[in-house]
Each structure stands twice: as structure tokens, then as C-alpha cells.
Amino acid sequence: MTNEVHKILLEIEHLNSKNKFEILEKLVILIKTGIRKKSAYKCSLLDLEGLGRELWKNVDIRKYINTERDSWN
């Protein structure tokens, strides 16, 4: 625990229960907001370029496509 956090906790200990709950509510809101901001990140389709490249390294693509097409019938 950092000194800064320790100091804050010592100050909180001296507050009454109502004020402690107010702080708790505000902390929950801050945490939820931070989580929403992170999960709101939208990735571009271009970010996926090259993903799984190693899986296809030894595959004959033409043969794979033909095999897939044949399985549709």
C-alpha cells in the first residue's frame, strides 16, 4: 500500500458512517465508469489483420476452399 493510500485510509477512519458510505458510493461510481470506458473501446476490423497467421501457415488455401465448398452439397 502506498503512503498516499495509507494517508487517505487514516482520514477515512475518522469520518462518521454516513460520510464513509458517501465515499464508498463515489468510489463504486468511479470504478464502474472506468470499467465502462475500457469496455467501450471499439476495435477496427483492421486490428485483426494477421491474427491466426500461424494456423494457416502449412495449409493449401485453394485445397481448403474447395473442400469446404464440396461439403456444402
Backbone as a ProteinNet text record, in pm:
[ID]
protein_1_A
[PRIMARY]
MTNEVHKILLEIEHLNSKNKFEILEKLVILIKTGIRKKSAYKCSLLDLEGLGRELWKNVDIRKYINTERDSWN
[TERTIARY]
84.3	0	89	56.2	137.1	108.1	200.2	180.8	56.3	32.5	-83.6	-213.9	-223.1	-342.8	-356.1	-246.2	-247.5	-300.1	-254	-299.5	-450.3	-496.7	-639.9	-722	-675.9	-748.7	-751.7	-642.5	-639.6	-741.1	-752.3	-850.1	-991.9	-1015	-1149.1	-1190.4	-1096.4	-1127.5	-1188.2	-1154	-1203	-1340.2	-1392.3	-1522.6	-1635.7	-1754.6	-1870.4	-1919.4	-2008.6	-2054.8	-2118.5	-2196.3	-2262.7	-2159.8	-2057.4	-1953.6	-1873.7	-1852.2	-1781.4	-1862.2	-1994.5	-2078.8	-2081.8	-2078.2	-2073.9	-1947.1	-1837.2	-1709.7	-1716.4	-1772.9	-1786	-1869.6	-1981.2	-2066.8	-1991.4	-1916.9	-1841.3	-1730.9	-1667.6	-1564.5	-1624.5	-1740.2	-1806.7	-1838.1	-1888.7	-1919.8	-1792.6	-1684.5	-1557.8	-1508.9	-1519.5	-1473.8	-1561.2	-1694.2	-1785.4	-1762.5	-1743.3	-1719.9	-1591.4	-1488.8	-1362.7	-1377.9	-1456.4	-1478.8	-1555.7	-1657.6	-1736.5	-1651	-1563	-1477.9	-1387.3	-1332.7	-1244.1	-1321.7	-1441.8	-1518	-1583.1	-1589.1	-1648.8	-1551.9	-1429.4	-1330.7	-1379.6	-1384.6	-1426	-1301.7	-1284.7	-1167.4	-1205.2	-1109.5	-1126.7	-1106.2	-1172	-1152.6	-1006.2	-941.4	-800.8	-710.6	-758.4	-680.6	-663.7	-749.5	-744.7	-652.6	-597.4	-510.6	-394.2	-376.5	-266.5	-296.9	-412	-447.8	-467.1	-401.5	-411.8	-325	-235.9	-147.4	-76.5	-30.2	45.4	-41.2	-171.6	-261	-273.2	-257.3	-275.1	-142.5	-32.9	99.4	120.4	79	104.7	-20.2	-117.8	-242.9	-245.9	-280.2	-301.1	-440.2	-444.1	-569.9	-667.2	-618.6	-705.2	-772.2	-694.3	-747.4	-848.9	-818.5	-908.5	-1043.4	-1037.6	-1161.3	-1243.7	-1178.6	-1250.8	-1315.2	-1245.6	-1300	-1422.7	-1415.6	-1529.6	-1648	-1621.2	-1729.7	-1796	-1714.4	-1768.8	-1857.7	-1826.3	-1905	-2043.9	-2066.1	-2196.9	-2303.3	-2259.8	-2356.2	-2388.7
-117.2	0	123.8	216.5	337.4	429.9	521.3	618.3	701.8	737.7	820.2	748.4	622.2	543.2	526.4	500.9	484.1	610.8	727.3	854.5	873.1	840.1	853.7	763.1	640.9	546.7	593.5	650.7	704	817.1	901.1	1009.9	955.8	855	795.7	734.3	675	613.7	713.7	839.1	941.5	996.4	958.4	1007.2	928.5	988.5	914.6	817.3	729	623.8	680.2	787.4	846.9	893	960.5	1008.1	893.6	788.7	671.4	607.1	599.6	542.6	632	763	855	831.4	815.7	789	655.5	557.3	425.4	432.5	504.6	519.3	586.8	690	761.6	673.7	591.6	500.8	396.5	344.5	245.8	308.2	430.5	500.4	520.8	561.3	580.4	450.8	342	212.4	166.5	177.2	136.3	218.7	347.5	434.9	394.5	363.6	319.6	190.1	97.7	-30.7	-8.2	76.1	104.6	168.2	258.8	325.1	224.6	130.6	30.4	-63.3	-105.6	-199.2	-130.6	1.9	75.2	89.7	42.7	51.6	-26.7	38.6	-25.7	-53.1	-177.5	-208.8	-206.8	-177.2	-176.3	-318.5	-350.8	-480.9	-498	-387.1	-391.4	-436	-420.6	-465.5	-617.8	-686.4	-833.1	-887.2	-797.5	-839.8	-924.4	-1040.6	-1129	-1221.9	-1204.6	-1289.3	-1433.8	-1527	-1667.8	-1707.3	-1619.3	-1642.1	-1777.5	-1810.3	-1935.5	-2059.4	-2047	-2161.1	-2198.9	-2102.1	-2123.6	-2142	-2138.9	-2139.9	-2259.7	-2379.6	-2501.1	-2553.5	-2464.9	-2507.2	-2458.6	-2551.5	-2514.2	-2451.1	-2319.9	-2245.3	-2289.3	-2306.6	-2348.3	-2481.3	-2576.4	-2709.1	-2696.4	-2614.6	-2594.9	-2537.9	-2435.4	-2372.4	-2471.8	-2547.5	-2647.6	-2753.5	-2797.8	-2896.5	-2840.1	-2716	-2651.5	-2639	-2596.3	-2582.6	-2717.2	-2821.6	-2956.3	-3004	-2958.2	-3004	-2939.3	-2836.3	-2768	-2847.5	-2936.1	-3011.6	-3145.5
0	0	0	-88.6	-96.5	21.5	46.7	155.5	133.6	8.5	-24.2	11.1	-25.8	5.3	155.9	221.2	367	435.7	390.8	448.4	428.5	308.9	279.5	370.3	387.1	472.7	618	664.5	801.8	817.8	716	721.5	718.8	638.6	629.4	762.1	833.6	963.5	1061.4	1047.6	1140.8	1102	988.4	943.9	1008.5	1008.5	1060.1	952.1	989.5	897.7	771.5	786.2	669.5	566.2	610.8	519.7	458.8	537.1	483.5	370.6	388.4	283.4	159.7	179.6	65.9	-15.9	53	-14.9	-88.2	-22.9	-84.5	-212	-206.2	-324.1	-438.7	-406.7	-509.4	-569.1	-485.4	-535.2	-630	-593.8	-680	-815.7	-814.8	-939.8	-1022.9	-957.8	-1029.4	-1092.9	-1019.1	-1070.2	-1185.4	-1169.5	-1276.3	-1402.2	-1385.7	-1500.3	-1572	-1496.1	-1555.9	-1632	-1578.5	-1645.6	-1774.9	-1770.6	-1890.9	-1999.3	-1959.3	-2058.3	-2127.1	-2049.6	-2108.4	-2200.9	-2158.5	-2239.6	-2358.1	-2358.4	-2468.9	-2585.5	-2568.4	-2675.5	-2796	-2907.1	-3031.2	-3113.7	-3153.4	-3233.3	-3381.1	-3461.1	-3605.6	-3656.9	-3763	-3825.7	-3866.4	-3896.3	-3935.1	-3819.6	-3694.9	-3579.4	-3578.4	-3653.4	-3656.5	-3765.6	-3845.5	-3955	-3902.6	-3963.8	-3927.7	-3810.8	-3747.2	-3633.3	-3679.7	-3618.8	-3655.4	-3773.2	-3812.1	-3926.9	-3916.1	-3796.9	-3779.3	-3800.3	-3783.8	-3803.2	-3951	-4038.9	-4182	-4256.4	-4183.8	-4245.7	-4339.3	-4298.2	-4376.6	-4446.5	-4470.3	-4533.4	-4677.9	-4767.8	-4907.3	-4915.1	-4929.1	-4922.9	-5031.9	-5154.5	-5264.9	-5232.5	-5181.9	-5147.4	-5033.2	-4933.9	-4819.6	-4866.6	-4953	-5002.3	-5082.4	-5168	-5247.6	-5159.3	-5056.4	-4963.3	-4890.9	-4848.1	-4782.4	-4875.9	-4999.2	-5097.3	-5126.3	-5136.3	-5163	-5047.7	-4924.8	-4809	-4803.3	-4880.9	-4880.3	-4955.3	-5041.1	-5124.5	-5068.3
[MASK]
+++++++++++++++++++++++++++++++++++++++++++++++++++++++++++++++++++++++++

